Amino acid sequence: MEIRNIAIIAHVDHGKTTLTDAIMRQTGVGKEGVSMDSNNLELERGITIYAKNASVPYKGTKINIVDTPGHADFGSEVERVLRSIDSVLLVVDAQEGPMPQTRFVLKKSLELGLKPIVVINKIDKPAADPALCEEQVLELFFELGASDEQANFPLVYAVGKLGVAKLKLEDESNDLKPLLDTILNYVPCASSDELAQKPLMLQPFNLGYDNFLGRLAVARIYEGVVRSGQNVFIKRDGKETRRGKIIKIFTFNGLEKIESQEASAGDVVLVAGLPDIEIGETVTSDSDARILPAIAVDEPTIALTFLVNNSPFGGREGKFVTSRQIREYLERELEVNVGLHIDFTSADSFKVFGRGELHISVLLENMRRAGYELQVSQPQVIVREVDGVKNEPFEEVIIDTPSEYKGLVIERLGFRGFIMNNMTQKDETLRLFFEGPTRGLLGYRSQFIIDTKGEGILSSRFVGFRPYAGEIRKRSVGSMVSMADGKALGFSLWNLQDRGTLYIGPGMEVYVGMVVGNTAKGEEMHVNPTKGKQLTNMRAAGSDESIYLTPPFELTIERGLEIMTEDEYLEITPQSVRLRKQNLKEKI
């Protein structure tokens, strides 16, 4: 059977997963209601977090598809996948056009010499403009240095949610056959008898973990045949060649893993039995074989500290609360999460390095759902020294906003060290292009939602390390800190809500040093949210006022990471997210 290997790449929410699900249903290997985004967090957020493999049969050909994340924080997943496939489907929203992550994934694809197939998706949107979108994509190809061959890309129009594709806008179509035929026509065949006769050469591009089989490697077989029980050599530049043994092999049919005794060149497989295998290593049956080029993974950009929860409410809700249990979880996470780096040198705290706030918040959300309790420090950007000059990570930010909010957005980002490079207008919506330091973006997203009344869209991508941009004042509000233990009372909160925004409601338990809200004027304020109304026998008309409480600003992990200050911890338990001062009794 001929094999084609493709990856679906796009900006977040441009329809990759929906399109992949429709392809699987129409080729008979997918079921209604079963999605590539099977993880609970992915289903809740509506975004792809982990790269996943599927395989579909079409006209006697096996098409291996890798669905990749669209959010910039998971860009390291995309880079690894691109090395293992032969072409990409670049999906672009017909209304939004190319966005920051579109640029990132396309740049990586072109650098590897891949020839993309462009899919202009969501052509049924009322504001869709496929012709303009095609023009913008072509401009982007040339801007990124595409060759003439790459820029002469095949174009397919699609509506992923309806499972429809067409080669021309005026064509009639009710399925995805035009897209699948384009894949067969343009993607080179990965399998051949000649390649299968050579010694085994395979390279892992993703990792998995199984409680019974241990570490698993998702790998592309470049040459030869891999067999169950086969002895292999594992090689990498600068490392000594190791020996290993393949215990089990799995191939893909749809999303299902099927155990197989062997698989040949061109296929994508899951192999077990190599406990210390790393991404990018060469697995071969010949000890003298060449080493395949290593797969580089982008470095982390932010760092924070994970600690045991030592607050007065510590240990109430969590099942796993000790530093040993937190260490064990993080060590398991390192098996599969290659964008993560962790410093284990301290016994009771762990320095965690990640790709961004979303990357870290997904890790923390998974931990709390597994029953873990911990606290974390404020995220800080990683600063490097290059040739004696201090360098920090920079981001490109693209903002779509109604024109009435543009002044406020430009002003806020200007204070945070961002420079506007370009501005375009379409109808009533402005698209603003900025570049600036990553630390200027930390904590801005929630403010952006407020400033644009929820109508703005903010996208960003990491563009590299550049000279340090100087001091940035990001926060104009201060913390409202509890100076008493007990239950918060409505009367006290009613008096406090005029001073700022509250994070708690009546009846919630508080402790000394817990941050219960923020103050609008910017100063830190110690308050007593447990104080009740003075009760006397005196009665007078009009002396008893009605209490109207504004709903509290609910703290989530992401919001907490954004709004916390340097002297605070974010306390995370299976049921609660709280902010607290690092030194609970300070200044009281």
Salt bridges, closest charged atoms under 4 A:
GLU2 OE1 - ARG4 NH1 2.86
GLU32 OE1 - ARG25 NE 3.82
ASP37 OD1 - LYS52 NZ 3.68
GLU42 OE2 - LYS52 NZ 2.96
GLU44 OE1 - ARG369 NH2 2.59
ASP73 OD1 - HIS71 ND1 3.94
GLU77 OE2 - ARG80 NH2 3.21
GLU79 OE1 - LYS108 NZ 3.40
ASP86 OD1 - ARG220 NH1 3.42
ASP93 OD2 - LYS122 NZ 3.83
ASP93 OD2 - LYS125 NZ 2.83
GLU96 OE1 - HIS14 NE2 2.85
GLU111 OE2 - LYS107 NZ 2.85
GLU143 OE2 - ARG103 NH2 2.82
GLU149 OE2 - LYS115 NZ 2.72
ASP181 OD1 - LYS59 NZ 2.88
GLU223 OE2 - ARG290 NH2 3.45
GLU259 OE1 - LYS248 NZ 3.77
GLU262 OE1 - ARG227 NE 3.41
ASP267 OD2 - LYS62 NZ 3.08
ASP276 OD2 - ARG242 NE 2.94
GLU278 OE2 - ARG215 NH1 3.76
GLU281 OE1 - ARG242 NH2 2.88
ASP298 OD2 - ARG355 NH2 3.66
GLU317 OE2 - ARG578 NH2 3.86
GLU328 OE2 - ARG324 NH1 2.98
GLU331 OE2 - ARG327 NH1 3.91
GLU335 OE1 - ARG215 NE 2.50
GLU365 OE1 - ARG368 NH1 3.65
GLU365 OE2 - ARG369 NE 2.88
GLU392 OE1 - ARG439 NE 2.48
GLU396 OE1 - ARG461 NE 2.74
ASP400 OD1 - ARG431 NE 2.83
GLU435 OE1 - ARG466 NH1 2.53
ASP451 OD2 - ARG412 NE 2.77
GLU509 OE2 - ARG316 NH1 2.97
GLU524 OE2 - HIS526 NE2 3.73
GLU524 OE1 - LYS581 NZ 2.81
ASP544 OD1 - LYS533 NZ 2.92
GLU558 OE2 - ARG45 NH1 2.59
ASP567 OD2 - LYS581 NZ 3.15
GLU568 OE2 - LYS581 NZ 3.09
GLU571 OE2 - ARG578 NH1 2.74
